């Protein structure tokens, strides 16, 4: 179980770490070309943060899709028997409660208009 969570952590955090590493490399390259500026570092780190959020959102969507697939698979295995039970229960209840003619004290009940 620990290996599985470690693998998920690496798959989730690894690309974020790489995004920030690339951002730092780009920022150092830009500061060597244009001179040191905090504005360059600020812009690059903001772009890295946005890219990290996009990556995190992508991973969360994949996790939700995976969970939905697992749920659908587990439900689809149990669904036919549950539907058959519900249908037979409905038919049994219907047969017990259905009457051909509604009567009250052996008199036919006329609908009120």
C-alpha positions as CSV (number, residue, x, y, z in Angstrom):
1,X,0.0,0.0,0.0
2,X,2.8,2.4,0.8
3,X,4.4,1.8,-2.6
4,X,1.1,2.7,-4.3
5,X,0.8,6.0,-2.5
6,X,4.5,6.8,-3.0
7,X,4.0,6.2,-6.8
8,X,1.0,8.4,-6.9
9,X,2.9,11.1,-5.0
10,X,5.8,10.9,-7.5
11,X,3.4,11.0,-10.5
12,X,1.6,14.0,-9.0
13,X,4.5,16.0,-7.7
14,X,7.2,15.0,-10.1
15,X,5.9,17.1,-13.1
16,X,5.3,20.0,-10.8
17,X,8.9,19.9,-9.6
18,X,10.0,19.7,-13.2
19,X,7.8,22.7,-14.1
20,X,9.5,24.8,-11.4
21,X,13.0,23.6,-12.4
22,X,12.3,24.6,-16.0
23,X,10.9,27.9,-14.8
24,X,14.1,28.6,-12.7
25,X,16.3,27.8,-15.7
26,X,14.2,30.1,-17.9
27,X,14.4,32.9,-15.3
28,X,18.2,32.5,-15.0
29,X,18.5,32.6,-18.8
30,X,16.4,35.7,-19.0
31,X,18.2,37.5,-16.2
32,X,21.6,36.7,-17.9
33,X,20.3,38.2,-21.1
34,X,18.3,41.2,-19.8
35,X,20.0,41.7,-16.4
36,X,18.7,40.9,-13.0
37,X,15.1,41.9,-12.5
38,X,12.6,40.8,-9.9
39,X,9.9,41.3,-12.4
40,X,11.3,38.5,-14.6
41,X,11.4,36.1,-11.7
42,X,7.9,37.1,-10.6
43,X,6.4,36.5,-14.0
44,X,8.2,33.2,-14.5
45,X,7.2,31.9,-11.1
46,X,3.6,33.0,-11.7
47,X,3.6,31.1,-15.0
48,X,5.1,28.1,-13.2
49,X,2.3,28.3,-10.6
50,X,-0.4,28.5,-13.2
51,X,1.2,25.5,-15.1
52,X,1.3,23.5,-11.8
53,X,-2.4,24.3,-11.2
54,X,-3.3,23.1,-14.7
55,X,-1.3,19.9,-14.1
56,X,-3.0,19.4,-10.7
57,X,-6.5,20.0,-12.3
58,X,-5.6,17.5,-15.0
59,X,-4.6,14.8,-12.5
60,X,-7.7,15.4,-10.4
61,X,-9.9,15.0,-13.5
62,X,-8.1,11.7,-14.3
63,X,-8.6,10.5,-10.7
64,X,-12.3,11.4,-10.8
65,X,-12.7,9.5,-14.1
66,X,-10.9,6.5,-12.7
67,X,-13.1,6.5,-9.6
68,X,-16.2,6.8,-11.8
69,X,-15.1,3.9,-14.0
70,X,-14.5,1.7,-10.9
71,X,-17.9,2.6,-9.5
72,X,-19.7,1.9,-12.8
73,X,-17.9,-1.5,-13.1
74,X,-18.8,-2.5,-9.6
75,X,-22.4,-1.4,-10.0
76,X,-22.8,-3.0,-13.4
77,X,-21.9,-6.4,-11.9
78,X,-24.6,-6.1,-9.2
79,X,-27.2,-4.3,-11.3
80,X,-28.9,-7.1,-13.2
81,X,-29.6,-9.1,-10.1
82,X,-30.9,-6.0,-8.3
83,X,-33.1,-5.1,-11.2
84,X,-34.6,-8.6,-11.3
85,X,-35.3,-8.5,-7.6
86,X,-36.9,-5.1,-7.8
87,X,-39.0,-6.1,-10.8
88,X,-40.2,-9.3,-9.2
89,X,-41.0,-7.5,-6.0
90,X,-43.0,-4.9,-7.9
91,X,-44.9,-7.5,-9.8
92,X,-45.7,-9.4,-6.6
93,X,-46.9,-6.3,-4.8
94,X,-48.9,-5.3,-7.8
95,X,-50.6,-8.7,-8.0
96,X,-51.5,-8.6,-4.4
97,X,-53.0,-5.1,-4.4
98,X,-54.7,-5.0,-7.8
99,X,-58.4,-5.4,-7.9
100,X,-60.6,-5.7,-11.0
101,X,-63.3,-3.4,-9.6
102,X,-62.9,-1.0,-6.7
103,X,-65.8,-1.8,-4.3
104,X,-66.9,-0.5,-0.9
105,X,-69.3,-2.7,1.0
106,X,-70.1,-4.5,-2.2
107,X,-71.0,-1.3,-4.0
108,X,-69.2,0.1,-6.9
109,X,-67.5,3.5,-6.2
110,X,-68.4,6.0,-8.8
111,X,-65.8,8.6,-9.6
112,X,-66.7,12.2,-8.5
113,X,-66.5,14.8,-11.3
